[in-house]
Amino acid sequence: MYRIGIMGGTFDPIHYGHLLAAEMARTEFALAKVLFIPAGNPPHKDILKVTPAVIRYEMVQKAIADNNYFAVSDMELERQGPSYTIDTLRFLHKTRESEDLFFIAGTDSLKEVFSWRYAKELFTLTQFIGVVRPGVDTKNFVEMSLQEFPEIEGRIHLLEVPALAISSTAIRQRVAQGKSIRYLLPEAVRMFIKENNLYKDPDN
């Protein structure tokens, strides 16, 4: 079976932390491809404060254009209502039966996975790759999860990734404050943000 990585997120904007995590997961877990899926309507965020989905999708397109192992999907943009991970994984599992799915997520998100919609079913549809910053101890989280849910054994993998200190929130704040974001994200994305006046503080 082909191993396919799934990189979900708001990507507001996408940055080098996302890209490096996807590339390291691809090589470490022998993934044939990594599919980026921008959330259409993130259920845990104030949608009024999130950049329109079509713009976030275009930024992802620009960011991954030079990597043939990366692709982007608009499936969550096309779907009505909140973008729940369970709906996306059910669809992928049904339409990609010959592929083994690996969902790539930061450990901050992964620690919340058991509060996600139909959490236990998620582990029947995909394995999880939790990306962590160097020096962050997540052993207790995995051990506690296995004690409570022994059926997920072998379904959570950890991957240490440098440069995860970069965050979309910090990038938006820097733009609003008139600070440089060069080298935090691909140049094509930086220019897109500049040309479209994204994240500017109207009072600044």
Secondary structure, 3 states (H helix, E strand, C coil): CEEEEEEEECCCCCCHHHHHHHHHHHHHCCCCEEEEEECCCCCCCCHHHCCCHHHHHHHHHHHHCCCCCEEECCHHHHCCCCCCHHHHHHHHHHHCCCEEEEEEEEHHHHCCHHHCCCHHHHHHHCEEEEEECCCCCCHHHHHHHHHHCHHHCCCEEEEECCCCCCCHHHHHHHHHCCCCCECCECHHHHHHHHHCCCCCCCCC
